[in-house]
């Protein structure tokens, strides 16, 4: 059994960024990272562009100009302005080559075909120059850039529709247990509804990992080996729930050993989630999570999250940890560090009742895990304590 800090360190050391690339449509690439530099195929803007509604001017010393036309956004015609002439123009419209400034409409008086500006303006005033954002052939976005909504909009604005990105991991969720049946069926005596796979699937979807395959296996050794082999052969990350303890019908550990999965650690000094296994086979990461739902989800956020971040070339590997004041007390049983479900708000945290590792009701209300270290047996009102903020 190892300490939490050791387990986290081992996960960080052994989780590696995925190096394969895939082609994605830009509008469906959110959350991915660019596999290569993107060069702009055009100047952006592709023409001198008006920054506001107003009047395009061919400047002169006089404040009065002759109005000879209009240019709207999308217009293709090119007005030629002589010195002292002006054209009505709108935001985003192409600025005539002969115009050298734009005066905003609030500073212009119009009298028929004559306009009068309130003050002199400088050359190129309110004109966005050709290629102001990026020029043809320049790097638009660098390799490794995370594709946010703004990045996607930017790429679309320069006409790019497909890009090469680092592949996200293929993920398997394997559930074990004869006692499990699907929700929606009648519940026979001795059975429970299976929830871990959908819970973990939802957690992955919330983090924008969508390439997930669900496997279910009964408590049978040969079937466990066969199912795990298929999951290992076809995925970058395998999450197993249940069957990792040492009961007569817990076959996961033996099956992983037969399949030559290298054990990196098994059992962590923590509550919940002591019977946590982490290993790998070649480049495939394997987490065998406890069967109890709250324990499985706690281990997902503390350990699996790190591996996922590493695979995606991200710098922030752990969920945010902050300090908060407790608004209620708690007595911790035993000498293991404990992850407690809580509700955090405005620098304060409430530790909830119902901390049993088999209970999800409390977890369903939580937005944080409160970390109670080994040497803290009593948490008092007003204590400062570490809080892990959960994804929402």
N, C-alpha and C positions, 0 to 999 in steps of 0.2 A: 504494500500500500504506500502511495506516495502523497506528497503535499500538493495542494492546489497550484501553488506557484511553479512547482516542478512540472506538473501536468501541462500547464499553459505553455511553459517554455518548450516542452517536447513537441507539442502541436505546432508551435511556430517554427521550430527547426526542421520539421519533417513535412510540412505542407509547402508545396512548391507552386509557383505560378504556372498556369497552363500556357503552352507556347504555340498551340495550333491556332489557325485562323479559319474563319468562315466568312462568306459574303452575305451581307444583310442589306435589305432595303433601308434607306436612311430613316424613314418614318417609323420603322420597327426596331431601331437599334438602341433605344433608350436603355441606359445602364451599362452598355458595353464599353470597351475601350478600343481606341483605334490601333490597328495592327501596324499601320505604316503612316508616314506623313501624307497629308492630303494637299495637293497642289491645286491652286485655283485655276479653272479653265477660262475665267473671264476677269475683267476689271470689275470691282464692286465699290461704288456704283459704276455701271457700264457707260455712263455719260455724266456730264456736269449736271447736277441735280439741285432743284430748289429745296431749301431747307424749311420753307414756310410759304403760306399764302401771302401774296404781295404783288410787286411790280418789278419786272426785269428791266434794267436801265442800261443804256449806253451813256456813261457818265459825261456830264458837262459841268461848267461852273455855275450855271443858272439852276435854280431849284425847280423850275417848271419844265415839263416834258410833254411831248406829243404822244398820245396813246394811239398805237396803230394795230393792235391785235391782242390775241389771247392764246395761252398755251396751258393745256390741261395735262394731268398725269396720263400717260399712255399715248399722247399725240406724237405723230411721226413727222409732221411738217416742221420745217425750219424757218422761223421768222428771221429776217435780216433787219437789224436795228441800226440806223444811222446815229451819229452823235446827237444827243438831245432827244432821242425817241425811247419809248417804253412799251412794254407789253404786259398785260395782266397775266399772272402766273400763279400756279397752285402747288402746294407741297408735293414733292415727288416728281414734278414735271421736268422734262429735259430743258435745260437753260440754253437759249440761243447762243451760238458761238460768238455773236457780236455783242452780247450782254456781258458786262463786267461787274455788276452788283445787283442785289435784290433788296428793295426796301419793303419792310413789312407793311401790310395794308393799314394797320392802326396809325401809321405815321404819314399817311397820304390823303390829300384832299382831291376829289375828282370833280371836275367841272366840264361835262361833255367829253370832248376829245383831248382835254388838257388835264394833266395831274400836277400837283405841287407837293413836293416832299418837305417834311418839316426841318430837315437838317441834311448836311452833306454826309455821304457814307464812303467808306474805304473800298478799295478794289477787292473784288471777290466776296464782299459782304453777303452772308446768308447763302452762299453757294457751296454745295458739297462737291469737291473736286473729283474728277475721274480717278477711280481706283483708291479712294480715300481709305476704305477698309482693307482692301487687299488688291494687289495687281496681278495680272495674268502671269502664271508661272511661279508666283510666290507661294510659300507654305501657308495654307489657310488654317490648318490645325495640325499639331504635331502628333507623332506616334505616342500612344499612351494616354491621350486625352480622353477623359470620361465623357460619354455622350449624354449630356443634359438636354432638356427641352430647348434651351438657347442654342446649344451646339447643333442640334438637329435643324432648327430653323435657319441658322447661319449656312449650313451646308446646302439646304434646299434653295436658299436665296442665291447661291452661286451656281445652281443648276446641277448639283450632284445628287444622284438618285440611289446609287449603290456604293457600298464601302466594304473594305476588309477590316474585320474586328477580331480581337482575341475571343476564342470560343469560351462560352460559359460551360461549366461542368455538366456532364450527364450524371444524374443522381438516381440511385436506387433506394427505395424504402422497403425494408423487409420486415414483416411482422410475423411473429411465431406464437403458437399457442392453440391447443385444442378447445380452449374455453371461449374463443372469440367467434362472434358471428356479426354479420353486417347489420347496421342500423336499418330499421324498416321491417325486419322480420319479427315474428313472435319470439319472445325471450323465454326459452326453456329454463327449467331449474338447473342451476350450476353453470350457466353460461353468462357472459357479459358482452355488451356491445363493444366492438373494436373501434377505438377512437384515435389511437396513437398515429396511425398512418395519415389520417386526414388532418390531424393537428399539425404534424410535421410538414405535410404537403402545404398547408395554409401558411406556415411560417416561411417556407421556401418561396412560395408565390409572393408573399409580402416583401421579400427581399429581391424579387424579380428574377428568381431562378425557376424556369418553367419546364425544363427538359427532365422530367421526373417520371420514373416508372415504379409502380407499386407491385410488390411480390407478397404472397401469403403462403406460409408453410405450416403444416401441422407438426406436432411434437413427434417427429419420426427422424431418426438419425440420417438415414440414406436420403430421404427427401430434403432434409436440411442441407446436406452437402451438395446435392444437385442444384437446389435453388440458389444457394450462395455462390456456387461456381458460375452460374449464369449471370448473376448480378455483378460479380467481380470482373468477368470477361467483357462486360458491355458498358461499364460505367467508370467515371472518374472518382466518384464518392459513393460509398455504400453506408447507409444508416440502417441498423438493425435494432428492433425493439423487442425486448424479452428474450428469455432463453440463455442469458449469459451468466446466470448464477450457477450454483453447484448442486441443484436438485437432480433427482433421478431422471427427470424429463427435460432438463436444460441441456440442449445439444449444440448450442452455438459455439461455445468455446472449443469443443472437440472438433467440430466441423471446420472451424477456421484454422486450427492446427493441421488438420489433414490437408487442407488446401494451401498450405505453406504461406499463410498470412503471418507476417512478422509482428510479434507482439511488442509494442513500444511502451505500453503500461497497461496494467489491469488493477483496478480498485484505487480510488482516490479518497483521502481522508477528508470527507465532506458529507454534508447532509442537506438535501437529499442527493442521491446519485452515487453512492459509494461503489456499487458494482459496475463501473464504467470501464469499457475496454477501448483502447485505441491502437491501431496497427496499420500496416500497409502491405500490399502485394504489388511489387514493381511500382507503378505510378498511381495505383488506386488507393485512396484513403478509406479506412474502415473505422467506423465508430459503432460499437455495440452498446446501445443505450439501455438503461434500466427499463423494465416493463411498466413500472408505475408511471402514470402519465405526467404528474408534476415533476418527478425526477427526470424523466426523459426530456421534457421541455427546458428545464433548468440547464441540463447538460448541453442541450442544443445551443442555447444562448451564450454559455460560458466558453464552450470548446469548439463545437462544430462551426459556429459563426467565424471563428478565427481562421479555420481551414478554408472556408468559402472566400473570405476576404483575400487570403494569400493566393488562391487560385485565380482571382480576378485582378491581380496586380495592384491591389489597393494598399494604401499606406496606413490607414486607421484600422488596425486588425481587431481591436476589441470594442465592445459597446462602450459608450461614454460612462465614466465613473465620476461621481461628484460627491461632495459632502452635504449632509442635510441634518436638520434637527428633528429628533423624534417627538411626536405629539402623544405617544402612549408608551407604556412599558411592555417588556416581554421577558420571560424567563426561558433561557435556552437550556435544553436538557442534553446531557452528555458533553464530551470534550471535543467533538468534531466542529470545525467551522461550518456555518450554516448559511444557506441562501434562503432568505425569508421573503415571501410575497408581500408587496406593499404598494401604497398609492403615494406618489410624490407630487407635490405642488408648491411652487413659490418658496423653495428652500426648506420645506418641511416634508416629513414622511410619516405616514401611518402604517404601522405593522399590523397586518390583518390577522384575524383568527382563522383557524383551519389550515395549519401548515403541514398536514400529513402529506406524504409523497404520493399517495394514491388519489388525492383530491384535486380536481381542477376548478371547482367552483370559486375558490379564493383566487386562483391564478387568473380566472376569467375577469376579475375585477381589477387586477393589478396593472400598473404601468412601469413597475420597477422591481428589482430584487435588492433587498437589504442584506448587506454582507456582515454577518456577526462572526468575528474571528474566534479562534480556539480559546483564547484567554478571557473572553467576554461571556460570562454566564448570566448576567442580569443587565438588561437594557432599561434605563430609566428615562422618564419624560425629560426632554431637553438635552439628552446626550447627542453629541455629534457623531454621525456614523456614515460609513461609505454606502453609496447607493449606485446600482447599475441601472441605467435607463434602458428600457426595452423598446424595440421598434414598435411604432404605432401604425 
